[in-house]
Amino acid sequence: MDDRSKRRLRFLAVSGVLFAAVWFLWNTPFVYPVKLFVVLLHEISHGLATLATGGEILAIEITPLEGGSCRCPGGNAFVALSAGYLGSLLWGGLMIWGAERFPAFSAWLAAAIAVTVASVTLIFVREPFAAAFGLAFAAALLVVAWRGGWRVSRWVLTTLGLVSCLYAVLDIKSDILDRPELRSDARMLAELTGVPTMVWGGVWIAVALLFCFFLFRWAWRRA
């Protein structure tokens, strides 16, 4: 077996173990903070899309039950509503891509994400739980970047990215395909466009699965 085959075999083994760990620990306290982080990314994505299309962000909130909201009037409603699930998926992909493409800079990337989370929290978060979580999570990421170096930061970013991508897929299925009556992003988009909620859910989950497939294929080829 040549070196490349060994690297790919190691990549498959590590990816499989990491995915299995996240999957089986999904509803445990170990993954819970990361899921809240992904909810925050979801709401930040709504806000950024609103800003990019001429609106503003008034407040971002997350709840202990993994709910969230972004009060962001103005802008393009279609773009803003579409940015939530797909935005958290993109954030996850960027973390994995950055950690794998530039591993030596993983600590800097983790620090940049920490500063971003802290800044968003201080500027836009008002509710005590969300504020405490955002600052605590940012502080933890800074400790990882500072004390763990690029190797630990790389694994942390890869795990965060994996959970972000997986959460996007599972959340779309749970909130839209399994419970279309909920007032989700897809439900509001259906009210805006006249296209049924289930159609938007199907489109988004197809995009999410394709994104994950191509991301994994890129990582496999890089290995």
URQUIHU-V516474 format. One record per helix or strand of 2 or more residues. SS is the DSSP state (~ for helix, > for strand). FROM is the first residue (numbers start at 1). LEN is the number of residues. If there is no record, write none. Layout:
SS,FROM,LEN
SS,FROM,LEN
This chain:
~,3,22
~,29,24
>,59,4
>,68,4
~,77,25
~,103,22
~,128,51
~,185,9
~,197,26
